[in-house]
Amino acid sequence: MRQILFAGAIGLFLTLVGTPLLIKLLARKGYGQFIRDDGPRGHAGKKGTPTMGGIAFILATLIAYAATKVITNEDPTFSGLLVLFLTAGMGLVGFLDDYIKIVKQRSLGLRAKAKMAGQLIVGIAFAVLSLQFEDKRHQTPASTKLSFITDFGWSIGPVLFVLWALFMILAMSNGVNLTDGLDGLATGASVMVFGAYTFIGLWQFQESCANAQTLTNPNACFEVRDPLDLAVVASALMGSCFGFLWWNTSPAKIFMGDTGSLALGGALAGLAICSRTEFLIALLGGLFVMITMSVVIQVGSFKMTGKRVFRMAPLQHHFELKGWSEVLVVVRFWIIQGMCVIVGLGLFYAGWAADK
């Protein structure tokens, strides 16, 4: 529990204090955001706002995790390090994308193939490594079985697992990226999901099969390699994003950019895979799924019928064009995300209680 508190508090402090320093640095270098010409008119005033703010909470998370281990004299785990690797690796791909946008003075950064290649390299490395590093109980950070609240069914094998992990990583990364269109929207939604994974990791640790001899019902335990450390990572991410939200909320002083959105998506996918809650993330991150599906529906409808379902995709811009203020859209979407987290945690607990 001390580790969780330290990680969250340190991450929060670092982004509260460090983000304004990053804002000044980026503004001095002229690293400002480009705005789509076909976007809502109200977004034109955001042009030039410092971007690549994801640097702040990525570094804060890494430092918070390392500092927590030093303060508590606890060793890092492979599960925690792998999630941090995926977070930082996807953030690096996003950073290159953002940097090219600024240096080349174009709204599109990395070419689609180059961006996808970077995501695939990081994702494959994570997926392959997550099936290594067995502990004393022969548990690896990830499992080749599919999972909802716990593992279920038969093993899909390492090859299919890598493909499945890649799908999750790309889906969550692009989902957060699409959601990051309004001030504070993706950051606030991510805080809620990381909070949920802090609770999940702590609960899995308390009901871990590693402690089966002390549990009232060993059949209801969780086979997760390092649940407590996953909670520490989630807490560090939650605190870091919470502090960043102070500067990212409307009117935003800084945007996270692809640096931040790809990193957050990678972190969410990594936590889901290593905590054996792969299908549950679709509910816990329901807002990201909903916004992603709005783009899929819009593109599919236009290609098949030549008509658009929404005034503009992603979904948040549809409501802006209907006359909702940016703050109204963000707050209402946060409420939707909050309900998704509540339902997801309710199902998580109900699944455990049913087995018990």
Salt bridges, closest charged atoms under 4 A:
ASP38 OD1 - ARG36 NE 3.05
ASP97 OD2 - LYS101 NZ 3.75
ASP97 OD2 - LYS115 NZ 3.35
ASP98 OD1 - LYS101 NZ 3.96
GLU134 OE1 - HIS138 ND1 3.27
ASP151 OD2 - ARG276 NH1 2.90
ASP183 OD1 - LYS46 NZ 3.14
GLU223 OE1 - ARG137 NH1 2.76
ASP226 OD2 - ARG225 NH1 2.71
ASP229 OD1 - LYS69 NZ 2.45
ASP258 OD2 - LYS101 NZ 3.72
ASP258 OD2 - LYS115 NZ 2.96
GLU320 OE2 - HIS43 NE2 2.95
GLU320 OE1 - HIS317 ND1 2.91
GLU326 OE2 - LYS46 NZ 2.60
